Amino acid sequence: MHRHFDRSTVSRKLGGLALALLLAFIPEAQADVQPGDRITTANAAKAKDLLSPGMNWCVERGFPMDVIATRDIPLRRAYREATEKFSSQARLSADGLQLENFVAGRPFPNVTESDPQAAMKIMQNYGFAIPFDDLEVRNFDSDTGAVSTERPLQVERHFLLSHFRRLFYVGRLYVDPKPKLPNPEGYHFKETMHPMIEPFDLKGVGFTYYRYLDPERSDDSWLYLPALRRVRRLSTAQRSDALFGQDTDQDSYGGYSGAMAWMDWKLLGSKTVLSAHDVPHFPVHWADGAADWAFVANWEKRDVWVIEGVSKLPQYAFSKRVLYVDKHLYTIPYSDMYDRSGQLWKIWVNGFHWAKAPFPGSPLVYDEVTGFIPGAVMVDMQLNHATKVSLPSHRFPGEPGWYFHQGEDGTTTEDQFTIAELISSGH
């Protein structure tokens, strides 16, 4: 029996096969955005290749993005000069944990992917990314609660804090003594956040931390609880624990605030991402409707290092952190955290503002462009829960919020970092 073949059918089949084979060798077009685009839930796929997995989750659930052209954000003059003068002598110890011969500026301005110590050098650059001798953030607040695509943030608790302070002992560029304070104890910096003003049941609570230059020395950390009339010593592992019903943990502040030596760092590569480097409102504005847990910002394409950090501490809450580190500024636009089973768990997102003053008419004006963070948010993607932070709070109109290298003219002096002051301010 002879089978009849339809030439047109055969031709179509062969043509379809040829097309399929051809498409298999053509790379899929990457998602992309242009200045003027507005990214919302409806077109979130347009930006998917320019975001971290955690940031994609946020955009798919309403985090809006207005795209602008990439801008040239200058580094401060004293920082550039210190980098040129001192970076050639900075190096990492043989085990990669200790920064040696560092004076000031950026320790490693010319990192390459082929360098076996690249990951730690990038993290050391991050540690000295925004140069200041002392910092005080005043009158900031946060709300925490459930997020949904159908209704605004269901606020469970509101927090108001009086002061966050950090005092650097090394790498000082602006306030005498420079480039370091007298430092027989070997401090890298001291940090304190106290007192808490709201909610009422946590009024007076505060934290104080000492970070050391010796990579083998853990932080000295204290938590003051007025209700118990006691100061509690905190372990290093507890810095990854969320406290008081918030989603935030101390090591996630700013993208990462733990010690560099506490992690095994791995450079995963480079990537172009969208970053919120232009928050136009001060205090920060939050998006409308169900996306009111997300800050309003202009987003621009920037090149980043992608760094994975795995904690050396067995009790640590996260299996790993993946940080996106700006190659020019060495700030972190966002960082993803994964649970112990390796599943995506949380994200920290920073909203930056670069200007000489936080807002027009500010009583505090700097001589050069300075980096502020008017808003930040941390999201628990497994619980659909978020904590959004306004720095400063809307309740303090005219408050600059951010006080850099004020020296004796400010309140970030060594006497603010004692346990006695921690207790006294909480009364």
Secondary structure, DSSP 8 states (H G I E B T S, - for coil): ------HHHHHHHHHHHHHHHHHHTS--------TT-EE-GGGGGGGGGGS-HHHHHHHHTT--EEE---------HHHHHHHHHHGGG-EE-TTS--EES--SS-S-TT--TT-TTHHHHHHHHHHTSS--SEEEEEEEEEEEEE--SSS--EEEEEEEEEEEEEEESSS--SSSS-S----TT-EEEEEEE--EEESGGGTT-EEEEEEESSTTS--EEEEEETTTTEEEE--SGGGGS--TT-S--GGGGGG--S-GGGEEEEEEEEEEEEEEEE--SSS--B-SGGGTTSB--EEEEEEEEEEEEEES-TT-S-SEEEEEEETTT---SEEEEE-TTS-EEEEEEEEEEEESSSSTT-S---SS-EEEEEEEEEEETTTTEEEEEESS-TTSTT---EEES-GGGSS-SGGGGSHHHHHHHT-
